[in-house]
Amino acid sequence: MRNSRFSPHPDSGDSAEIAPTELPLRAPGRRQIGADKRTGPMPAVPEAPSRRAISGARFAIALTLIAYASYLVDQIYRVVQNPLSIRVVIDTATYALVVSLLTASALAYLVTRLGYLYRIQEHHRVPRASIDDYFTVAMPTLTAIIPSYKEDARVVRQTLLSTALQEYPFMRIVLLIDDPPNPTSPEEQAILEAARGLPLEIEELLRPLRTKFEHELDAFERHDSAADVDSEVDPIQQITHLADLYAEASNWFHEQALANPIIDHTDLFLSNSVLGRLGTEMGEVASALNTAAAAETQLSPRRMLQLHRRLAWIFRAELSSFERKQYSSLSHEANKAMNLNSYIGLMGRRFKTQEMVGGTVLIEVTGEAADLEFPDPEYVLTLDADSTLLPEYCLRLVYLMEQQEFSDVAVSQTPYSAYPGANNRIERISGATTDLQHIVHQGLTRDSATFWVGANAVLRKQALDQICELDFENGLPIRRYVQDRTPIEDTESTIDICIQGWKLYNFPERLSYSATPPDFGSLCVQRQRWANGGLLVVPKFRELFRLRRSQIGLRAAREGFLRLNYLASIAWASFGLILLLIYPYNSQLVSPLAMLAAVPYFVAQSTDLRRCGYRRSDVLRVYGLNFLLLAVNTLGVLKSLEQSIGGQKIDFARTPKVRNRTAAPLTFVLVPYIIVIWSGYTLWHDIRNNHVSHAAFAAINMTLTAYALIAFVGLRNSFSDIRVSLAAHLYKPVKKNSVVEEPDWVSVLYYGSAETSRSSTVAPRV
């Protein structure tokens, strides 16, 4: 076992660029007992629910409300009928408040779940021919931007390839590389060079078939126009030739699927669900065309043109990369939002580059020649570098946004699902929570409470321009489209979009997949970031509803309830659970009615897990995982409160995407042990005092937290993380003597003396 690198955790506040400690895997590629046995994705179009399922969802909501109302009546009756001390009254009130908040979160899940069932029952997929008809006359421009920071080249290649193979008329794909442009270590230099070479590699891979199918399309269009005066063009021969082209494309996709190196389940997903799926579809079209030719059935010239275009469009993507840190006139702030903002702010503009003392500066030009031109698309696809899109993602979402009834939709997306086939238990169960969140997000759309999920989305550029804010950094204008005030930039931008009168929409299909953290350390980074920021967005949420005062009604009330729960539920659930764990409440407060109110939630969640391909018993593992992450969520909430009080921006912590295991901070490893020990003590105390209900609660918490600690973290890994954290605190790196740099003459003449211009970072012109 090699020595670990003792580096601060990314959420320690030291620096947003500091990488978390990585530990070697014990057995790379080895599958744990309890790993995901699924091999394929869930159906893109979910199976319509039965009447029984919808009736059961309604009954779950009704039972929760009845049980909760009965609990409140029972508690109020006890307080009124019995003279109680002030402490007992306070205990009763706080306990009832905690139960109310937890029940509210459970009720929100049940409501969104019912909305999801209604939506997939009502959803009818638009036929492919109708979409092809539309794109025959309209071709909205689309640019895909993929932010990347020190990513594994294999992971980024998966994302680029799945995006390049979108069946869209024409796409520009830009990899936004955020690595330091001049790395100091050979390892970082290799990562950067690999990222820079990926766009060209993908283009070269697609070029042969792109050239051929574009030539065939041009030839068909010439023959089609000549057919009006030349009746010797054989339509059956054209169909046969087109079938051969589709067969060639099918063979190419299957060859690429076989040639794709399989390192983990994400590679397998790309091979089977993107390359293999396209190969199968191309083969089916070829077979259908051959059958039509054998029956001497002629296709309309319009349909033949559409089929030729489909082949050409699949391989037509234009790929490039962009590095904002190469230009001193762009923001270098270390977060994903500003990486996106820097490029979006350049769209539709032309620039000359000018070398200055501090680096290269972009100077906007109008009529004169430009060094760089950035097209202004109608739509922008944002995509994380660890996500994969199914082939029709862009085509169907842009088609939807082009329809008149969706002209006010600014963001369209399919909330991502977890890759199937995870090799270990924690990745499988955290993936299960991701798939449950897909259901929640789809249900939110029914009540107009959609939130932008940043992993993938199609954005209307017109809407982005309306929410743009102009700031100045070091005297230079900086455009902000996606807010970077919080680590959950997509959530805050959702409210900005709604304030401007736009809507967001979750497309009711599963067309996108994204990576789930494969170990406890990286999961801590992700979930702490998710927990940090929701409370900071609540004031904007209040502003939104102040603007919508005229829309008061049941639907608006549901939207408000669901949005508030989405923003604040992590906070109140975390503190509520901590209070239930550590405060010595009287066992008489643990009412069976309160427990009954929670039963529909867990039953519904187990049913949804089964629908997503998991086991019903995984609901217990999800419960244990939530206790495992209790300290993570709580610290994330506390960071939100710290920012709201102090005003300083919290450093953005990127989720590590490495094959080595990420060490978890000391607090996050020790707290689960404390929960197990404390729950064990509470269980012993309750048994001695015959507090049956409270003892059952303590036993469940102790058992499931202990299971989660052993199954998801591992005793050996947890002890290793503790050792690494202690060593990082005990051994500090030797501080190097600071070197005072002499100011260059240009800076002195431009800014003034060094004492008055020390904070300036923008290079002067020379």
C-alpha positions, 0 to 999 in steps of 0.5 A, a space after each residue: 500500500 503506497 503512502 497517502 497524500 496528506 492534503 486538506 479536504 476540499 470542504 475545509 475552506 483552505 482552497 477550492 482547488 485543493 484535491 481531496 486525499 486519494 487512497 488506493 483501491 484494495 482491488 480495482 474492478 472487483 465486485 462487492 457482494 451486494 453490488 448492482 446486478 442490473 446490466 441495462 438502463 431503465 426503459 426510456 419511456 416508463 411503463 404506465 402505472 395501473 389504476 391500483 398504483 395510482 389509487 395506492 399513491 392517493 391512499 398513502 397521502 390520505 393515510 399520512 394526513 389522517 395519521 398526522 392530524 390524529 397525532 396533533 389532536 392527541 398531543 393537544 388533548 394531552 396538554 389541555 387535559 393534564 396540568 404539565 410543567 413548562 419543560 414538558 410543554 416545551 418538550 411536547 411542542 418541540 417534539 411535535 414540531 420535529 414530527 411535523 417537519 419530518 412528516 412534511 418532507 414525507 408528504 412532499 415525496 408522496 405528492 411528487 410521486 403521485 404527480 410522477 405517476 400521473 405524468 407518465 400515465 398521460 405521456 405519449 411519445 411523439 413519433 420519430 417521423 413527426 420530429 423528422 418532419 419538423 426538422 426538415 424545415 426548421 434547424 434551431 442552432 444548438 451548442 453543447 458546453 461541457 465543463 471539465 476540471 482535471 477529469 479522467 480522459 476516459 470519463 470525458 471521452 464517454 461524455 463527448 462521444 455520447 454528445 457527438 452522436 446525438 441525432 441532431 441536425 448540427 451541434 457545436 460541442 465545446 469542452 470547457 477545460 478549467 485546468 491550470 493552463 501551465 501545470 507544474 506536475 507531469 501528472 497534471 500536464 498529462 491530464 491537461 494534454 489528454 483533455 485538449 486532444 479529446 475533441 480532435 480525437 472524436 472528430 477524427 473517429 467520426 470523420 470517415 462516415 461523416 464525409 461519406 454520408 454527407 456526400 451521399 446526402 448531397 448526391 440524393 438531393 441532386 438526384 431528387 431535384 433531377 427526378 422531376 425531369 428524369 424519370 430514369 431514377 429507380 426509386 427501389 434502387 435508391 431504397 436498397 442503396 440507402 439500406 446498405 448505408 444504414 447497414 454500414 452505419 450499424 456495423 460501424 457502431 457495433 464495431 465501436 461498441 466491441 472496441 470500446 475498452 471496458 474499465 467499469 460499468 460506465 464504459 459498458 453503458 456507453 458500449 451497450 446503451 449508446 453505441 450498441 443501441 445506435 447500431 441496433 436501430 440502424 440495423 432495424 432501419 436497414 432491415 425495414 428498407 430492404 423489406 420495403 424494397 423487396 415488396 417494391 414499395 416506394 417511399 416518398 422523396 421527403 421521407 427518403 431525404 429525412 432518412 439520408 439526413 438522419 445518417 448525416 446528422 449523427 456524425 456531423 458534430 463539430 468539436 473544440 475546446 476552450 480554456 478561460 484561464 488562458 485569458 486574463 480578461 475572463 473570470 478565473 473564479 474556481 467554480 463550475 458556474 463561472 466556467 460556464 458563464 465565461 463561455 456563454 458571455 462570449 457567445 454572439 461576439 467577436 474578439 481580437 487577442 492581445 498580449 499584455 504583461 499579465 497575459 492574453 486579453 480578449 478585445 471585442 471587435 465589430 467590423 474588423 477582422 477577428 481572431 476568435 468568433 463565438 456563434 450565438 445559438 438558439 439553445 445551449 446544452 449544459 452537460 457535466 463531464 461525467 454524464 452520458 446522453 441517450 441518442 435522442 436527448 437533444 432532438 426530443 427536448 429541442 423539438 419540445 421547446 420549439 412547440 408553441 405551447 412550450 414557448 415560455 419554457 427556458 429549461 428543459 431536461 430529463 433528470 439524470 439517472 444512475 448508471 446501472 451495474 455499480 461495482 460496490 454497495 455504496 455506489 448502488 445505494 447512492 445510485 438508488 437515491 439518485 433514481 428516486 430523485 428522478 421520480 421526485 423531479 418529474 413529479 415537481 413539474 406537475 405542480 410547476 415546481 421544477 428545479 434545474 438539475 445542473 448535470 444536463 439541460 437544454 437552455 433557451 439562450 434568450 432566457 439566459 440573456 434575460 437573467 444575465 447580471 453584469 459585474 466588474 472584477 478588477 475593472 473588467 465586465 463579467 457576465 453572470 448567467 448562472 449564479 455562483 453565490 452558492 455551490 448549488 448554482 442551478 437551484 438559485 438560477 431556477 428562481 432567477 428564471 422564474 422571476 423573469 416569467 419563464 418556466 422549467 420543464 422535466 421531460 417525462 423520459 429517462 434519457 440521461 445518466 450520470 456518475 454516482 460517487 463510488 466511495 464514501 469520501 467522494 459521496 461526502 463531498 457531493 452531498 455536503 455541496 448539495 446541503 450547502 446553499 438551499 437556505 441561502 436561496 429562500 429569500 429569492 424564493 420569497 421574492 418569487 412568491 411576492 411577485 405571484 401574489 395574484 396567483 393564490 390558489 391550491 396549485 400555487 400553494 402546492 408549488 410553494 410547499 414543494 419548492 420550500 421543501 426542496 430548499 429547506 428539507 435537508 436543514 430541518 430533517 438533519 436538525 430534527 433527526 439530531 434532536 430525536 437522537 440526542 435529546 432525552 424526550 419522554 417515551 410517552 411522546 413517541 406516539 404510534 400515530 406519529 410512526 403510522 404517519 411515516 409508514 406510507 412514505 417507506 412503503 411508497 419508497 420501497 415500491 419505487 425502488 422496486 420499479 427502478 430495478 432495486 430490491 424493496 429491502 433497499 429502503 432500509 439501506 437508504 435509511 442507513 445511508 441517510 444516517 451515515 450522511 447526517 454529519 455531512 448534511 448538517 455541516 453543509 447546512 451550517 456552512 450555509 448559515 455561516 455564509 448568510 451571517 458572514 457574507 463570504 462565499 463558500 469555496 466550491 468543492 468539486 466531486 472527485 472523479 478518480 479511480 482511487 478511493 477518496 479519504 473522508 474527513 475525520 468528523 464524517 467517519 467518527 459521527 456514525 460510530 457515535 450514533 451507533 454507540 449512543 443508540 446502543 446506550 439509549 436502547 439499553 436505557 429504554 429496555 431497563 425503563 420499559 420504554 418499548 416504542 423509544 427502544 424500537 426507534 433506537 434499535 432501528 437506528 443502531 442496527 441500520 447505521 452499523 450496517 451502513 458503516 460496515 457495508 458502505 464505508 468498511 471498518 478497515 477503510 474507516 480506520 484508514 481515513 481516521 489515520 490519514 485525517 489525524 496525520 494531516 492534523 499532526 504533520 503540517 508542511 514546512 512553510 516556504 519563505 515568501 519571495 517579494 517580487 519586484 514590480 515590472 515597470 509597465 505595471 508601475 506606470 499603469 497602476 501606480 506604486 506597488 502599495 496602491 495596486 497590490 490587488 490589481 490582477 488585470 494586465 495593462 496594455 503595452 
